Structure formats: structure tokens, C-alpha cells
């Protein structure tokens, strides 16, 4: 499970930020415009040896750059890769990072390419014996999307909950990841504490797909 502590490996000489030209002055607590030379040098990012493709909220690739010897990385891409929620508080000029393991109900788990998935909490299954992670899925794009999960685990043990969703353009859906009690007992889990998974999303119209970062949720 990726926690905020994983960011310490970036602390030596690497700054994680949202800014490009406008820098926020900590001392003055006000926006100060500065002229800076941005150096793009095909900088690559890997996490535990796996290459990352940094993207913004709309799925556009964002290239890291260097200013005066410091490397600047897109905070959303890094946060998502580490299983963190990322948001921007424009009123207070603050990057909001949240640990997925303590995500409250109402947390947006994914917002990309017109697909927005909001976490609504963990509850006993309405039909059947077990528990479910409740989700609200919105599709504001012009495409039909199928949504699955992969790389799922419960309390650090690999597990495959029941989940698939299909949302057409301009519609929304309530859905859930279902964890049946007898299946949990098969992997010696008596109570769900932490769940990890990745959303795998496929576009029916053009055959293209995309994934979320690692999402971590606990009670």
C-alpha cells in the first residue's frame, strides 16, 4: 500500500508542485510573478521500477521540467500513482492531498476523460451476506464506458470482488464492489480493514482505455 511516507524518496532535490510560471511566495503568502527558464529534457518518472506517464485531470500528458536545478513534477500524477487523492483549493492556494485509506464518504476517487467516480462508503450488502463499497459513477463524456477493477486486495491479501459497470453518455449510475462473506472466509479475512484496487476503464466507442492510480480505502 502506497502511503504519504513514500514521498520522502522525492525530497532530495525534487519539488512536487502545481505551478508553471507563477510561483507562490511562502514568506509573503501572496502570488508573485517571476520570470523563469523552464528546461524540458524528456524527464521520465518511475515508481518501483515501473514507468509512469504523468497526466492532468483531462488525461493530457504533462511533462516534468527543471528550474534552476530543481525538478518539478505534476502533483496529480504523483499523488495518483501513490494512491493519494489530489485536489486544488483555489481560495487558499493549497494543494490538498488525502490518504485514500481514510477517504470519507463523498471523496472523488477518479475524475478523468468525463468519468467521475465518487466513494459513498462501505456498508453491509443489501442483497446477500457480505459488504460492499458503494460508488456513484457519472459520465459527462460523449462515449460509452465499461468500468472494471483489477489488482484488488483486502487487508493486503489478493481478492477479486464482484464489480462491473456500464455508463452511457450523459448518464450516471450507482454501483458497488461486492465482497461476499464466504469468499472472504476462503482467504481467512473475518473483517475488512483495508481495500486496494485500480479502476480499469474501457471506451466502447473507440476501443481506447485508461486506468486510475492505486486506490486505497478503509473503514
N, C-alpha and C positions, 0 to 999 in steps of 0.2 A: 504494500500500500504506500502510495506516494503522499507524504505529508509536507507541511511547510518547511520542516527541517531540511528537506532535500535541496532547498535553495542555497544552503550555505556553500555548496561547491561552486556557485557562481560569484561569490562575494569578493574574490580576489581579482580585482581589475575589471570586473564586468558589472555594469549597471543595468538594471531592468527598468525600463521606463516606457511611457506612452508618447513622449514628446518627440518632435522632429526639429523645428526651428525655435519655437517659443519655449523657453526654459523657465521653470518656477524657482524663484529665489527663496530658499528656506529662511534666510535671515530676515528678509523684508516681508515675507508672507504675501507677496504680490507678484503678478506676472511681469516679467522684464524681458523685452525683446532683445535678443543678441544675434549677431552675425556669426555663423559657424560654418566651417568646412566639413562637409559630410563625405567620408571616404567609403565607397562601396567596393568590396573586393571579393565578391562571391563567397561571403562568410556562411559556413554551414553550422548546423546545430545538431548534436546527437544527445540522446538520453540513454545511458547504459549501453552505448554502442549502436543504438537504433537511430537512424536519421529522422529528424523532424522537419516538416515543411510548415513554417510559420505562416498563418493566415489571419486576416482580420475577421470581424463578425459576419461579413458578407462572403467569406470564402476566397477573398483575393490574397494572393501571396504577398507577404511583407518581408522585404529583405533587411537583415540587420546591417548596421553601419557603424563607423568609428568616428568619434570626435575627440581630437587631442589625445589620442592613445587609449581612450576608453571605448569599449564595445557596447553598443546599445541594442537590446533585444526587445521584440514586441511582447509586452507583458501578457496579453491574452493568450498567445500561442504557448508561452512558457507555463502560464498558470494552468491551461487546459491539459498540457502534457503531464503535469504533476498532480492532476486530479483536483485542482482548485477552481472554485467559482471566481469569475472576474467581472467586475462592474466598474463604472465610472461615475462618481458623484461630482457633477459639473458645478454645483453650487458651492462646494467646498474644495474643489480642485484636488480630489482624493481618489486614488486607485483603491478599490475595495476587493480584497482577496478573502475568500472564505474557504475553510476546510470542509470538503464535501462530507466528511464523517459526522459533522454536526449541522448539516444543512437543515434549516427549519422548513416546515411546510410552506409552500409558496415560492421556494427557490427555483430559479430558472436553471435547468441542468444543461440545456443546449439551445442556442439560437443561431441558426445558420441556414443560408440559402432558402429563406422563407419558412423554415421549420422551427417551431419553438416548443420545447418540452418543459413543462413545469412539474416539479415534485409536489405531491399533495399529502405525503405521509405514508407510514406503514400501519396497516390495520389487519385484523382478522379477516380471512376470506369470507365474502358474502355467501358464496356457494362452495362448499367443500371444507375440509379440515386443513387449515394451514394459515399462512399470512400472505399479504400482497403489498407491493409497493405501488401506490396509486399515482397515476400520471394524467396530465391534461396536455393534449397534443394539438397544436394549431398549425395550419398550412395556409400561409398567405401568398404562396408562390403560384405559378401557372402550371405546375406539374403535379402529377400523381406520385405519391411516395409510399413505399413499403418500409417499415421500420422493424428491425430486429435488435437483439442484443447478442454480444459474444464476450468471450473471456470472463464469464461470470464466476464469482466465488462467494461463499458465505463463511464468515469467520475465518477467512484465509484458506478455505477448502474449496476446490473446484466443484461447481454445481451448475445445473442447467435448468433454470426456471422456465415456465411456460409463458411465452410472450411473442406476439407479432401484432402489427397494427398497419392499417392501410387508410390513408387520408387523401382525399381528392382536393383539388384547388379550392380555396376559399372556405373550407370546412374545418371543423375541429372534432376531437374525439376524446372521450375518457377511456383510459385503458389501464392495465396493471400487469406487473410481473408477479406471477403466482408461484408460491413456494409451498408445496403440499407436505403435510406433516410426515407421512410415511417415507417420502423421498429424503427429507432432512434426516430422519432417523437412520436411513441407509448409510449416511456419511457421518453418523454419530454427532449430529447437531441437535441439541434439545431446545435451544433458543437462539434466534437470530440476533446477533450483536452488530455485525458489520457486513455490508454487501458491496461488492465491487463489480463493475461491468462497463462495457463500451457499447454505445449505440452504433449500429451498422445500418446505414440508410441508403436505399436504392431508388433511383428515379425510374418509374415505369415508362415515361415518355421518351427519354433519350438514352437509357441504359447506364447513365453515369451514377456514381455513388460517392459517399463520403462518410467519415466516422467522427464520433466525438472523441475527446480525450478520455482518460480513465475517470469514471465517476464513482465516488465512494459515499455511501450513506449508512448511517447507523441510527438506532433508536435514541 
